[in-house]
Amino acid sequence: MKTKVQLYTSEKAKQYRLDADMSLRYLGDCLNVSHTFIHDVEDPEKDQAYNLNHINELAKIFKCTLWDFIPEKPL
């Protein structure tokens, strides 16, 4: 089970992906991971989570800051 921070990060990344009308496969290709990894990260029941390198790449892909994927206050 993901932690609260991991859930926050995966939900924010999923929202950016959906807002960009981007498929799991396309985002996986951009991050150099499989689309099943992205699917598992977005599934709250799975343990897979983005690491800081993934978050850095997500910020580049979506042209935002790292802080957009991290909660403002501790959870």
Beta strands, then each sheet from edge to edge (+ up, - down):
end
